[in-house]
Amino acid sequence: MGRLRWQVVAAAAVGLALALEALPSALRWLRARRRRPQHEVLFFPSQVTCTEALLQAAGAGGAGPSGCRCSLPHGESSLSRLLRALLAARVSLELCLFAFSSPQLGRAVQLLHQRGVRVRVITDCDYMALKGSQIGLLRKAGIQVRHDQDLGYMHHKFAIVDKRVLITGSLNWTTQAIQNNRENVLIMEDADYVRLFLEEFEHIWEEFNPAKYTFFPQKKRSH
Protein backbone atom coordinates (compact mmCIF):
# COMPACT_ATOMS: atom_id res chain seq x y z
CA MET A 1 0.00 0.00 0.00
CA GLY A 2 2.82 2.37 0.91
CA ARG A 3 4.61 1.57 -2.36
CA LEU A 4 1.45 2.31 -4.36
CA ARG A 5 1.04 5.62 -2.56
CA TRP A 6 4.60 6.66 -3.48
CA GLN A 7 3.99 5.70 -7.11
CA VAL A 8 0.89 7.90 -7.17
CA VAL A 9 2.80 10.79 -5.58
CA ALA A 10 5.68 10.37 -8.06
CA ALA A 11 3.29 10.30 -11.03
CA ALA A 12 1.54 13.43 -9.75
CA ALA A 13 4.89 15.19 -9.32
CA VAL A 14 5.94 14.31 -12.87
CA GLY A 15 2.59 15.49 -14.20
CA LEU A 16 2.90 18.78 -12.32
CA ALA A 17 6.44 19.32 -13.61
CA LEU A 18 5.33 18.71 -17.20
CA ALA A 19 2.37 21.04 -16.76
CA LEU A 20 4.60 23.81 -15.38
CA GLU A 21 7.04 23.31 -18.24
CA ALA A 22 4.26 23.64 -20.82
CA LEU A 23 2.62 26.62 -19.09
CA PRO A 24 4.72 29.41 -20.72
CA SER A 25 4.04 28.03 -24.20
CA ALA A 26 0.35 27.74 -23.45
CA LEU A 27 0.23 31.34 -22.20
CA ARG A 28 2.06 32.59 -25.31
CA TRP A 29 -0.42 30.69 -27.49
CA LEU A 30 -3.37 32.20 -25.64
CA ARG A 31 -1.92 35.72 -25.92
CA ALA A 32 -1.32 35.22 -29.64
CA ARG A 33 -4.94 34.16 -30.09
CA ARG A 34 -6.21 37.15 -28.16
CA ARG A 35 -3.92 39.64 -29.95
CA ARG A 36 -5.61 41.28 -32.89
CA PRO A 37 -3.70 41.14 -36.19
CA GLN A 38 -1.91 44.39 -36.97
CA HIS A 39 -3.65 46.64 -39.51
CA GLU A 40 -2.60 50.26 -39.79
CA VAL A 41 -2.72 52.95 -42.46
CA LEU A 42 -0.22 55.82 -42.48
CA PHE A 43 -0.58 58.99 -44.52
CA PHE A 44 2.16 61.37 -45.57
CA PRO A 45 3.56 64.00 -45.54
CA SER A 46 4.52 63.16 -41.99
CA GLN A 47 4.45 65.67 -39.18
CA VAL A 48 8.02 66.57 -38.25
CA THR A 49 8.78 64.96 -34.87
CA CYS A 50 11.88 63.76 -33.05
CA THR A 51 12.84 60.21 -33.99
CA GLU A 52 16.21 60.29 -32.22
CA ALA A 53 14.78 59.01 -28.92
CA LEU A 54 13.15 56.09 -30.70
CA LEU A 55 16.33 55.16 -32.59
CA GLN A 56 18.53 55.54 -29.51
CA ALA A 57 16.21 53.30 -27.49
CA ALA A 58 16.29 50.71 -30.29
CA GLY A 59 20.08 50.86 -30.37
CA ALA A 60 20.19 50.30 -26.62
CA GLY A 61 17.92 47.28 -26.89
CA GLY A 62 14.86 49.24 -25.84
CA ALA A 63 16.34 50.04 -22.43
CA GLY A 64 14.11 52.97 -21.57
CA PRO A 65 13.88 56.49 -23.02
CA SER A 66 17.02 58.20 -24.26
CA GLY A 67 16.20 61.59 -22.76
CA CYS A 68 16.53 63.46 -26.07
CA ARG A 69 16.05 67.18 -25.40
CA CYS A 70 15.96 68.51 -28.96
CA SER A 71 13.49 71.25 -29.87
CA LEU A 72 11.36 69.05 -32.14
CA PRO A 73 7.97 67.74 -30.95
CA HIS A 74 8.28 64.31 -29.31
CA GLY A 75 4.85 62.93 -30.20
CA GLU A 76 3.91 60.21 -32.68
CA SER A 77 3.97 60.77 -36.44
CA SER A 78 3.59 58.68 -39.57
CA LEU A 79 7.38 58.37 -39.78
CA SER A 80 7.76 57.29 -36.15
CA ARG A 81 5.02 54.69 -36.56
CA LEU A 82 6.72 53.35 -39.69
CA LEU A 83 9.99 53.18 -37.76
CA ARG A 84 8.29 51.27 -34.93
CA ALA A 85 6.88 48.74 -37.40
CA LEU A 86 10.36 48.17 -38.84
CA LEU A 87 12.14 48.03 -35.49
CA ALA A 88 9.73 45.32 -34.33
CA ALA A 89 11.65 42.85 -36.53
CA ARG A 90 13.33 40.06 -34.56
CA VAL A 91 14.33 37.51 -37.21
CA SER A 92 14.18 38.86 -40.74
CA LEU A 93 13.51 41.94 -42.84
CA GLU A 94 13.03 41.95 -46.61
CA LEU A 95 13.10 45.34 -48.34
CA CYS A 96 12.10 45.89 -51.97
CA LEU A 97 12.44 49.62 -52.64
CA PHE A 98 12.75 51.84 -55.68
CA ALA A 99 14.43 54.75 -53.85
CA PHE A 100 15.91 54.77 -50.35
CA SER A 101 17.53 57.94 -49.01
CA SER A 102 15.86 58.56 -45.62
CA PRO A 103 18.63 58.69 -42.96
CA GLN A 104 16.21 57.70 -40.20
CA LEU A 105 14.93 54.62 -42.02
CA GLY A 106 18.46 53.73 -43.11
CA ARG A 107 19.65 53.94 -39.52
CA ALA A 108 16.77 51.72 -38.36
CA VAL A 109 17.72 49.07 -40.92
CA GLN A 110 21.35 49.15 -39.80
CA LEU A 111 20.29 48.80 -36.15
CA LEU A 112 18.31 45.68 -37.04
CA HIS A 113 21.32 44.25 -38.86
CA GLN A 114 23.49 44.93 -35.79
CA ARG A 115 20.93 43.11 -33.61
CA GLY A 116 21.30 39.98 -35.75
CA VAL A 117 18.17 40.38 -37.89
CA ARG A 118 18.71 38.97 -41.38
CA VAL A 119 18.22 41.92 -43.74
CA ARG A 120 17.99 41.62 -47.53
CA VAL A 121 17.48 44.58 -49.86
CA ILE A 122 16.36 44.75 -53.48
CA THR A 123 16.57 48.13 -55.19
CA ASP A 124 16.80 49.96 -58.52
CA CYS A 125 20.25 50.22 -60.08
CA ASP A 126 19.82 53.82 -61.26
CA TYR A 127 18.43 55.32 -58.07
CA MET A 128 20.86 53.51 -55.77
CA ALA A 129 23.67 55.53 -57.38
CA LEU A 130 22.13 58.94 -56.67
CA LYS A 131 23.62 61.25 -54.06
CA GLY A 132 22.12 60.65 -50.62
CA SER A 133 21.10 57.05 -51.27
CA GLN A 134 21.34 54.81 -48.21
CA ILE A 135 22.19 51.72 -50.27
CA GLY A 136 25.95 52.25 -50.19
CA LEU A 137 25.90 52.63 -46.40
CA LEU A 138 23.83 49.46 -46.03
CA ARG A 139 26.28 47.52 -48.19
CA LYS A 140 29.21 48.92 -46.24
CA ALA A 141 27.53 47.68 -43.04
CA GLY A 142 27.46 44.15 -44.49
CA ILE A 143 23.81 44.02 -45.56
CA GLN A 144 22.99 41.98 -48.66
CA VAL A 145 21.81 44.14 -51.57
CA ARG A 146 20.74 43.10 -55.06
CA HIS A 147 19.64 45.31 -57.95
CA ASP A 148 18.31 45.08 -61.48
CA GLN A 149 20.07 45.31 -64.82
CA ASP A 150 16.95 45.91 -66.84
CA LEU A 151 15.90 48.90 -68.89
CA GLY A 152 12.74 49.22 -66.78
CA TYR A 153 12.67 50.40 -63.17
CA MET A 154 12.55 48.14 -60.12
CA HIS A 155 9.62 50.20 -58.88
CA HIS A 156 8.31 48.15 -55.93
CA LYS A 157 7.94 49.76 -52.51
CA PHE A 158 7.37 47.11 -49.85
CA ALA A 159 8.91 45.49 -46.78
CA ILE A 160 8.21 42.23 -44.96
CA VAL A 161 8.90 42.01 -41.22
CA ASP A 162 9.59 38.56 -39.76
CA LYS A 163 7.69 37.00 -42.70
CA ARG A 164 4.56 38.06 -40.80
CA VAL A 165 3.88 41.76 -41.38
CA LEU A 166 3.65 43.48 -44.77
CA ILE A 167 4.48 47.17 -45.22
CA THR A 168 3.55 48.57 -48.63
CA GLY A 169 2.14 51.64 -50.34
CA SER A 170 3.03 54.55 -52.59
CA LEU A 171 5.81 55.92 -50.37
CA ASN A 172 9.38 56.03 -51.62
CA TRP A 173 11.68 55.88 -48.59
CA THR A 174 13.11 59.33 -49.22
CA THR A 175 13.12 62.50 -47.13
CA GLN A 176 11.36 64.32 -49.97
CA ALA A 177 8.47 61.85 -50.02
CA ILE A 178 8.20 61.61 -46.23
CA GLN A 179 8.14 65.37 -45.61
CA ASN A 180 6.46 66.76 -48.72
CA ASN A 181 4.50 64.23 -50.77
CA ARG A 182 0.94 62.96 -50.47
CA GLU A 183 1.64 59.27 -49.88
CA ASN A 184 0.22 56.24 -48.11
CA VAL A 185 1.60 53.17 -46.33
CA LEU A 186 -0.38 50.10 -45.31
CA ILE A 187 0.94 47.93 -42.46
CA MET A 188 -0.89 44.63 -42.34
CA GLU A 189 -0.56 41.27 -40.65
CA ASP A 190 -2.24 39.01 -43.18
CA ALA A 191 -0.73 35.61 -44.00
CA ASP A 192 -2.16 35.45 -47.52
CA TYR A 193 -0.86 38.85 -48.62
CA VAL A 194 2.49 38.32 -46.88
CA ARG A 195 2.92 35.02 -48.72
CA LEU A 196 2.28 36.63 -52.12
CA PHE A 197 4.70 39.50 -51.53
CA LEU A 198 7.31 37.12 -50.11
CA GLU A 199 7.04 34.95 -53.23
CA GLU A 200 7.55 38.05 -55.38
CA PHE A 201 10.57 39.06 -53.29
CA GLU A 202 12.19 35.62 -53.55
CA HIS A 203 11.53 35.54 -57.32
CA ILE A 204 13.24 38.92 -57.83
CA TRP A 205 16.03 38.04 -55.39
CA GLU A 206 16.91 35.01 -57.49
CA GLU A 207 16.49 36.89 -60.77
CA PHE A 208 18.89 39.61 -59.56
CA ASN A 209 21.54 37.10 -58.46
CA PRO A 210 24.91 38.73 -59.32
CA ALA A 211 26.05 35.45 -60.86
CA LYS A 212 23.51 36.14 -63.62
CA TYR A 213 24.71 39.68 -64.39
CA THR A 214 25.90 40.32 -67.93
CA PHE A 215 28.91 42.61 -67.87
CA PHE A 216 29.94 42.24 -71.52
CA PRO A 217 26.80 41.42 -73.49
CA GLN A 218 27.46 39.77 -76.81
CA LYS A 219 26.31 41.49 -79.97
CA LYS A 220 23.63 39.78 -81.96
CA ARG A 221 25.02 37.92 -84.94
CA SER A 222 23.89 39.05 -88.35
CA HIS A 223 22.48 36.37 -90.63
C-alpha positions in Angstrom: 0.0 0.0 0.0 2.8 2.4 0.9 4.6 1.6 -2.4 1.5 2.3 -4.4 1.0 5.6 -2.6 4.6 6.7 -3.5 4.0 5.7 -7.1 0.9 7.9 -7.2 2.8 10.8 -5.6 5.7 10.4 -8.1 3.3 10.3 -11.0 1.5 13.4 -9.7 4.9 15.2 -9.3 5.9 14.3 -12.9 2.6 15.5 -14.2 2.9 18.8 -12.3 6.4 19.3 -13.6 5.3 18.7 -17.2 2.4 21.0 -16.8 4.6 23.8 -15.4 7.0 23.3 -18.2 4.3 23.6 -20.8 2.6 26.6 -19.1 4.7 29.4 -20.7 4.0 28.0 -24.2 0.3 27.7 -23.5 0.2 31.3 -22.2 2.1 32.6 -25.3 -0.4 30.7 -27.5 -3.4 32.2 -25.6 -1.9 35.7 -25.9 -1.3 35.2 -29.6 -4.9 34.2 -30.1 -6.2 37.2 -28.2 -3.9 39.6 -29.9 -5.6 41.3 -32.9 -3.7 41.1 -36.2 -1.9 44.4 -37.0 -3.7 46.6 -39.5 -2.6 50.3 -39.8 -2.7 52.9 -42.5 -0.2 55.8 -42.5 -0.6 59.0 -44.5 2.2 61.4 -45.6 3.6 64.0 -45.5 4.5 63.2 -42.0 4.4 65.7 -39.2 8.0 66.6 -38.2 8.8 65.0 -34.9 11.9 63.8 -33.1 12.8 60.2 -34.0 16.2 60.3 -32.2 14.8 59.0 -28.9 13.1 56.1 -30.7 16.3 55.2 -32.6 18.5 55.5 -29.5 16.2 53.3 -27.5 16.3 50.7 -30.3 20.1 50.9 -30.4 20.2 50.3 -26.6 17.9 47.3 -26.9 14.9 49.2 -25.8 16.3 50.0 -22.4 14.1 53.0 -21.6 13.9 56.5 -23.0 17.0 58.2 -24.3 16.2 61.6 -22.8 16.5 63.5 -26.1 16.1 67.2 -25.4 16.0 68.5 -29.0 13.5 71.2 -29.9 11.4 69.0 -32.1 8.0 67.7 -30.9 8.3 64.3 -29.3 4.9 62.9 -30.2 3.9 60.2 -32.7 4.0 60.8 -36.4 3.6 58.7 -39.6 7.4 58.4 -39.8 7.8 57.3 -36.1 5.0 54.7 -36.6 6.7 53.4 -39.7 10.0 53.2 -37.8 8.3 51.3 -34.9 6.9 48.7 -37.4 10.4 48.2 -38.8 12.1 48.0 -35.5 9.7 45.3 -34.3 11.6 42.8 -36.5 13.3 40.1 -34.6 14.3 37.5 -37.2 14.2 38.9 -40.7 13.5 41.9 -42.8 13.0 41.9 -46.6 13.1 45.3 -48.3 12.1 45.9 -52.0 12.4 49.6 -52.6 12.8 51.8 -55.7 14.4 54.7 -53.8 15.9 54.8 -50.3 17.5 57.9 -49.0 15.9 58.6 -45.6 18.6 58.7 -43.0 16.2 57.7 -40.2 14.9 54.6 -42.0 18.5 53.7 -43.1 19.7 53.9 -39.5 16.8 51.7 -38.4 17.7 49.1 -40.9 21.4 49.2 -39.8 20.3 48.8 -36.1 18.3 45.7 -37.0 21.3 44.3 -38.9 23.5 44.9 -35.8 20.9 43.1 -33.6 21.3 40.0 -35.8 18.2 40.4 -37.9 18.7 39.0 -41.4 18.2 41.9 -43.7 18.0 41.6 -47.5 17.5 44.6 -49.9 16.4 44.8 -53.5 16.6 48.1 -55.2 16.8 50.0 -58.5 20.3 50.2 -60.1 19.8 53.8 -61.3 18.4 55.3 -58.1 20.9 53.5 -55.8 23.7 55.5 -57.4 22.1 58.9 -56.7 23.6 61.3 -54.1 22.1 60.7 -50.6 21.1 57.1 -51.3 21.3 54.8 -48.2 22.2 51.7 -50.3 25.9 52.3 -50.2 25.9 52.6 -46.4 23.8 49.5 -46.0 26.3 47.5 -48.2 29.2 48.9 -46.2 27.5 47.7 -43.0 27.5 44.2 -44.5 23.8 44.0 -45.6 23.0 42.0 -48.7 21.8 44.1 -51.6 20.7 43.1 -55.1 19.6 45.3 -58.0 18.3 45.1 -61.5 20.1 45.3 -64.8 16.9 45.9 -66.8 15.9 48.9 -68.9 12.7 49.2 -66.8 12.7 50.4 -63.2 12.6 48.1 -60.1 9.6 50.2 -58.9 8.3 48.1 -55.9 7.9 49.8 -52.5 7.4 47.1 -49.9 8.9 45.5 -46.8 8.2 42.2 -45.0 8.9 42.0 -41.2 9.6 38.6 -39.8 7.7 37.0 -42.7 4.6 38.1 -40.8 3.9 41.8 -41.4 3.6 43.5 -44.8 4.5 47.2 -45.2 3.5 48.6 -48.6 2.1 51.6 -50.3 3.0 54.5 -52.6 5.8 55.9 -50.4 9.4 56.0 -51.6 11.7 55.9 -48.6 13.1 59.3 -49.2 13.1 62.5 -47.1 11.4 64.3 -50.0 8.5 61.9 -50.0 8.2 61.6 -46.2 8.1 65.4 -45.6 6.5 66.8 -48.7 4.5 64.2 -50.8 0.9 63.0 -50.5 1.6 59.3 -49.9 0.2 56.2 -48.1 1.6 53.2 -46.3 -0.4 50.1 -45.3 0.9 47.9 -42.5 -0.9 44.6 -42.3 -0.6 41.3 -40.6 -2.2 39.0 -43.2 -0.7 35.6 -44.0 -2.2 35.5 -47.5 -0.9 38.9 -48.6 2.5 38.3 -46.9 2.9 35.0 -48.7 2.3 36.6 -52.1 4.7 39.5 -51.5 7.3 37.1 -50.1 7.0 34.9 -53.2 7.6 38.1 -55.4 10.6 39.1 -53.3 12.2 35.6 -53.6 11.5 35.5 -57.3 13.2 38.9 -57.8 16.0 38.0 -55.4 16.9 35.0 -57.5 16.5 36.9 -60.8 18.9 39.6 -59.6 21.5 37.1 -58.5 24.9 38.7 -59.3 26.1 35.4 -60.9 23.5 36.1 -63.6 24.7 39.7 -64.4 25.9 40.3 -67.9 28.9 42.6 -67.9 29.9 42.2 -71.5 26.8 41.4 -73.5 27.5 39.8 -76.8 26.3 41.5 -80.0 23.6 39.8 -82.0 25.0 37.9 -84.9 23.9 39.1 -88.4 22.5 36.4 -90.6 
